[in-house]
Amino acid sequence: MFEYAPAPESRDIVDIKPSYGLFIDGRFVDGSGTPFKTINPATEETLAEISVASPEDVDRAVKAARKAFEGWSALPGSERAKYLFRIARIIQERSRELAVLESLDNGKPIRESRDVDLPLVAAHFFYYAGWADKLEYAGLGSKPLGVAGQVIPWNFPLLMLSWKIAPALACGNTVVLKPAETTPLTALLFAEICQQAELPPGVVNIITGAGETGAAVVGHPDVNKVAFTGSTEVGKIIARTVAGTSKKVTLELGGKAANIVFEDAALDQAVEGIVNGIFFNQGHVCCAGSRLLVQESIYDDLLGALKRRLALLRLGDPLDKNTDIGAINSAEQLAKIRELSNIGAEEGAERWSPPCDLPDRGFFFPPTIFTGVAQSHRIAREEIFGPVLSVLTFRTPAEAVEKANNTPYGLSAGVWTEKASRMLWMANRLRAGVVWSNTFNRFDPASPFGGYKESGYGREGGLAGLEAYLDV
């Protein structure tokens, strides 16, 4: 047996300032609201003090974006592409710095920030840079909408920023973006990258704050496009706010995805996909495979293999390169995970976690499996947004489809089988925006992503991501 040897990433590459202002019209300015502190969820230490944008500050940012829109939209697509390519290259050059900062502010393992998030962030800017001068060829026209108001969540702070900003700029729009209040630091570092890339002032504006700031962005009368990723509850509020206006809207909301394993699936491969589906990023993924549907004939074998695999996961310091499961993003989210997990046990489901020593400080929750789950249980219906997996069984493909679709959400699903005909049969019947075949949580900038029902509407990524920012 080998002894565990920590392999921590150095914090020295990141220069965190004591305080940060708002990024408006190409420079950092003080906000009018009462500042708040952003903390490291793994240690509960304060990282920096963050300005809060008041409605007046939001108005300043929108006016700066409106002023910049005239010049930015008039640039040939090939010229806009140069800025996007420049931003993409700077992101690659500063990827280690960005990855460390993301893990410090968010709590996700450095291995995921470094190997998943940052390559995808750069890839999105490269991809949409390539489209900037080809919009007419895509059959979408080339008329931008104007000012885009964008509100992003805390689970993938920099990746969600790239999903929003890259297509908006490629199409000739300008942006006012609000990051989540618990994870503002990489968005503010991205503002510095915009300065480094010499992006014209006002093209990208980044303002910080909580829900009131986001509401001011969404409700501003001079915002032409609203893009939101977050909870279904907030998405419904946004839909009501923009109803009756001319604003174009995309909403990417919650999920309760089914990961469906048939008896002919490659067992070890499926186990790895299940682990990746729910425990990647501590389960802080809107399309997480939080419901495991297992064909009855392989239930015992699969569950045994899954428990053995979970016993090998390392939970701890997000900056340790050996860590598989990092910190829960906030005390509030940890309380929600605990509450729903306790309800699951009270409802009669059997709870299991591998032996797991939680750190003395920070917000941590062990990887957890619930068996004996009924479709009526809250843990099978509500989005927990944490490292908690509910296991159900099925006998036939028709029953699997029925159980998978028995949810108010419809963002994603995974199907594990060696039969291509069964895969296609399932994919045509699953009410999910994305269906993965013998894999899970795979993303590509050329592939559209979005949901049905309470998982929102509109698509991001690919050509669909361009359409959302053009007057088609």
Beta strands, then each sheet from edge to edge (+ up, - down):
strand 1: 19-20
strand 2: 22-24
strand 3: 27-29
strand 4: 36-39
strand 5: 46-50
strand 6: 147-151
strand 7: 174-178
strand 8: 204-206
strand 9: 225-229
strand 10: 248-252
strand 11: 258-261
strand 12: 291-295
strand 13: 350-352
strand 14: 368-371
strand 15: 388-394
strand 16: 409-410
strand 17: 412-416
strand 18: 434-437
strand 19: 452-453
strand 20: 456-457
sheet 1: 1+ 5+ 4-
sheet 2: 2+ 3-
sheet 3: 8+ 7+ 6+ 9+ 10+ 20-
sheet 4: 13+ 14- 15- 12- 11- 17- 18-
sheet 5: 16+ 19-
end
